[in-house]
């Protein structure tokens, strides 16, 4: 008789500014990293931001950005 253990893994999400490649105007792509069972996928969100408009500690666009309310939904 085989014992089956069911382990529930959590799905985690993280928003980050991809600073590896800047666009021509000095903006960077906002991306979403989804992790499940230690495997991750990165999803581009088609949002470009300046470094000074992004707060990495709380993973939100700073209120000084004109579309901050829309992006932070």
C-alpha positions as CSV (number, residue, x, y, z in Angstrom):
1,X,0.0,0.0,0.0
2,X,1.5,3.3,-1.1
3,X,1.3,6.4,1.0
4,X,0.5,9.6,-0.8
5,X,1.4,12.9,0.8
6,X,-0.4,15.9,-0.5
7,X,1.8,19.0,-0.1
8,X,0.1,22.2,-0.8
9,X,2.6,24.7,-2.3
10,X,1.8,28.4,-2.2
11,X,1.8,30.6,-5.3
12,X,3.8,33.7,-4.8
13,X,3.8,36.9,-6.9
14,X,6.3,39.7,-7.1
15,X,6.2,42.9,-9.1
16,X,9.6,44.2,-10.1
17,X,11.2,46.8,-12.4
18,X,13.4,44.9,-14.9
19,X,16.5,47.1,-14.8
20,X,18.6,44.8,-17.0
21,X,17.6,46.6,-20.2
22,X,16.6,50.3,-20.4
23,X,14.4,51.5,-23.3
24,X,15.7,54.4,-25.4
25,X,14.0,57.0,-23.1
26,X,15.6,55.6,-19.9
27,X,12.4,53.7,-18.9
28,X,12.3,50.1,-17.6
29,X,9.7,47.4,-18.0
30,X,7.4,46.5,-15.1
31,X,7.1,42.8,-14.8
32,X,5.3,40.2,-12.7
33,X,7.2,37.1,-11.4
34,X,4.9,34.1,-10.5
35,X,6.4,31.2,-8.6
36,X,4.8,27.8,-8.0
37,X,6.5,24.6,-6.9
38,X,9.9,26.4,-7.1
39,X,9.4,27.2,-10.7
40,X,8.9,30.8,-11.9
41,X,7.6,32.6,-14.9
42,X,8.0,36.2,-15.7
43,X,5.1,38.1,-17.3
44,X,5.6,41.5,-18.9
45,X,2.9,44.0,-18.0
46,X,3.5,46.4,-20.9
47,X,4.2,49.3,-18.4
48,X,7.3,51.4,-18.7
49,X,8.6,53.4,-15.7
50,X,11.5,55.6,-14.7
51,X,13.5,54.2,-11.8
52,X,12.5,57.1,-9.6
53,X,8.8,56.3,-10.1
54,X,9.1,52.7,-8.6
55,X,9.2,51.8,-4.9
56,X,10.7,48.3,-4.7
57,X,10.1,48.0,-1.0
58,X,6.3,48.0,-1.3
59,X,6.2,47.0,-5.0
60,X,4.2,50.0,-6.1
61,X,4.4,53.0,-8.3
62,X,5.1,56.2,-6.4
63,X,2.2,58.7,-6.2
64,X,4.3,61.2,-8.2
65,X,3.7,59.2,-11.4
66,X,0.7,60.5,-13.3
67,X,-0.8,57.0,-13.7
68,X,0.1,55.7,-10.3
69,X,-3.5,55.0,-9.2
70,X,-4.3,53.1,-12.4
71,X,-1.1,51.0,-12.3
72,X,-1.3,50.2,-8.5
73,X,-4.8,48.6,-8.7
